[in-house]
Amino acid sequence: MIKKRIKVLTAQESETLDTKEPFGIYDRETRETLYWIIEKLRLGKKDRTWFESGLYKKFYRADFGLLIKEDSVSEGVISFQGTVCIEGKFKGDLKIGEKLIVANSGNVVGNVYGKTVVCMGKIRGVVYATEKVEVHEKGSIEGDIHVPSFQIAPGGLFEGRCHMARDPKARKNKKSTVFPRSLWGNSR
């Protein structure tokens, strides 16, 4: 094992941060701990070792996602700008700025808003996504979907109506990029 020189952090803090990713998904307590360690590195700028400076450089723009653990049952409204992964049970509205992942063990009852929604578990409610919705092999959505792109894997379940919004760029540019005029041939 390589011994890492540290002055600002404790060995445990150093190890905790070194084993994580800047854009990983963690539970609330872990996220708070990680942000606290990063702040400690920021404040200790003058005393940081080379290793600690490297850690700070890796994490100073960290944007950790939120994990709702498998053994948890939550209710209410979650508004979160980043990525959220639901492994447990959640009842209420989810307003997610980036990606919502409902894991195999996840169960959501309520309306969902986000850029991308990935369902490997169960969602019961209306889903609004600005980019895409994916239902994986054992995933299921019971409720309407409003999205420009919808993918469902064999074995995935969907019961409801899908409202496919047109791409605003496609309305402006009426030329097709899928079948350009040059490929039409002389059929006229």
FENCOR-V910708 format. One record per backbone hydrogen bond with DSSP energy under -1.0 kcal/mol. CO is the residue of the C=O (numbers start at 0). NH is the residue of the N-H. Records with the same first field share a line. If there is no record, write none. Layout:
CO: NH, NH
This chain:
9: 13
10: 14
11: 15
12: 16
13: 17
14: 18
16: 19
20: 23
21: 62
23: 64
25: 66
26: 30
27: 31
28: 32
29: 33
30: 34
31: 35
32: 36
33: 37
34: 38
35: 39
36: 40
37: 41
38: 42
39: 43
41: 44
43: 46
48: 52
49: 53
50: 54
51: 55
52: 56
53: 57
54: 58
55: 59
58: 61
64: 25
65: 84
67: 86, 87
68: 71
71: 88
73: 90
77: 94
79: 96
81: 97
82: 65
83: 100
84: 67
85: 102
87: 106
88: 73
89: 108
90: 75
92: 77
93: 112
94: 79
97: 114, 115
98: 83
99: 117
100: 85
101: 119, 120
102: 105
105: 121
106: 89
107: 123
108: 91
110: 93
111: 127
112: 95
113: 129
114: 130, 131
115: 99
116: 133
117: 101
118: 135
120: 139
121: 107
122: 141
123: 109
125: 111
126: 145
127: 113
131: 116
132: 150
133: 118
134: 152
135: 138
138: 156
139: 122
140: 158
141: 124
143: 126
144: 162
145: 128
148: 132
150: 134
152: 155
156: 140
158: 142
160: 144
162: 146
166: 170
167: 171
168: 172
179: 182
180: 183
